[in-house]
Amino acid sequence: MKLRTLTLGLLSASAFAFAAQAESITIATVNNGDMVRMQTLTDDFTAKNPDIQLQWVTLEENVLRERVTTDIATKGGQYDVMTIGTYEVPIWAKQNWLLPLDKLGDDYDVKDIIPAIANGLSVDGKLYAAPFYGESSFVMYRKDLMEKAGLTMPDAPTWDFIKQAAEKMTDRANGVNGVCLRGKAGWGENMAFLTAMSNSFGARWFDENWKPQFDQPEWKNTLQFYVDLMKANGPEGASSNGFNENLALFQQGKCGMWIDATVAASFVSDPKASTVADKVGYALAPDNGLGKRGNWLWAWSLAIPAGTQKADAAQKFVSWATSKDYLELVASKEGWANVPPGTRSSLYANPEYQKAAPFAKMTLDSINAADPTHPTVKPVPYVGVQFVAIPEFQGLGTTVGQLFSAALAGQTSVDDALKQAQDAATATMTEGGYIQ
């Protein structure tokens, strides 16, 4: 009996010692479906790394951006891994706020990352964030409703066709909106969509001398078209809808078309979550014949703040979550159609993925069609498709997003929203020393 008690005591002490030695890392992430799924699969990571414990902080997109930006700028040290995007990475890396990812492991295969995605996450040839999933944007549409409307969706539609189709597909009596688009205010919410859309209308945020351009006809045409389209054919309360809200509407059969992130394709085509899974078609984002489509380029990525005291453990997690092996893990649990898309060239060469994901080619074509270095019809002094890669954009983009969301809600006119946007942008750029 004494021996058994002694043995149990030693085991308890050993377990306590192990727990004390285990290193805990805190991961801040967004509440999108692929990230939520990742959290359910982390037993695989902890089995391979029993000395590392994971703590999660999962937040809505706008809140996540605010929290991680505040934390890294103030050197708060709350997080060891941050989920950030293509906008933040080069700006923060140049501020020495991020650690370069140079310990991802011999079998990680950095060269397999799609070049357009890798370039946006690198500075001076060094990778500062690893893409968890990459995306552009495209049109998702109901093939049955399009056929009922007597129309055929082109692979490369125009905005005029989208308007025509939305009018014919809208069926208020049966709760069907012809089109669902982002309206929720935020630089990465409604302004991601509207900035990409404005590129195809010939608009730009700033001219070559950083003068704001919201007083130009191209922006008037963009915003008026958007507001009119949504008021006539969009869902009620659209000014509150972001990615997740529109995803739910589409999955419930309440949208004829949805123009948004290519990553949504696996969710709208999943029969376990979508009532219209077998009825979805895909097309490139619309254009106006000016040489630019209304699609963006983005990667939700995992980065390590320079202030972490747990860099090695953090890098092990980043490597696991963005590896080829992780894609295989998701495929084994959820099927190939549900693996995080848009990051690795090998995925798009995989016959199993091509067979399971009818949206694969259109996703890759959309990613490759985006050009962050030449995002607009007219020349601009900035890079970035659906954002302007300057530190001031985060605050300014959200301010403009609030003004445009108010116009969609009918709280202000399109003209007033544009005037206020012009004033806000002029003040920001003057204060930042961009213009005199």
DASUL-V497411 format. One line per field, one symbol per residue. ss: DSSP state (H for helix, E for strand, - for the rest). phi: phi as a letter, one per 30 degrees, with the letter a starting at -180 (. if undefined). Layout:
# DASUL-V497411
ss=???
phi=???
This chain:
# DASUL-V497411
ss=-HHHHHHHHHHHHHHHHHHHH-EEEEEEEE--HHHHHHHH--HHHHHH---EEEEEEEE-HHHHHHHHHHHHH-------EEEE-HHHHHHHHH---E-----------HHHE-HHHHHH-EE--EE--EEEEEE-EEEEEEHHHHHH-------EEEHHHHHHHHHHH-EHHH-EEEEE---------HHHHHHHHHHH-----E-----E----HHHHHHHHHHHHHHHHH----HHH--HHHHHHHHH---EEEEEEEHHHHHHH--------HHHEEEEEEEE-----E----EEEEEE-E-----HHHHHHHHHHH--HHHHHHHHHHH-HHH-----EHHHH--HHHHHH---HHHHHHHHHH--HHH------------------HHHHHHHHHHHHHHHH-----HHHHHHHHHHHHHHHHHH-----
phi=.dddddddddddddddddddddccccccbcddeddddeddcdedddddbdcbccccbcbdeddeeddddddddchdidbcbbcbbdddeddddddicbddccbdjdcdiddddeedddddcbbhicdcacddbcacbaccbddddddddibbdddbdcdddeddddddddbedciccdbbbdbddldccdddddddddedcidadbddcidebdccddddddddddddddddbcddiddcccedddedddddicbdbbcaddddedddccddbcdcecbccbbdddbbicjbcdccbabdbcbcddddcbdddddddedddccdddddddddcbjddcdecicbddddcdeddeddbdceddddddddddbddbdbdcdbcbcjdcacdbeddeddddeddddddddddidadeddddddddddddddddddidbc
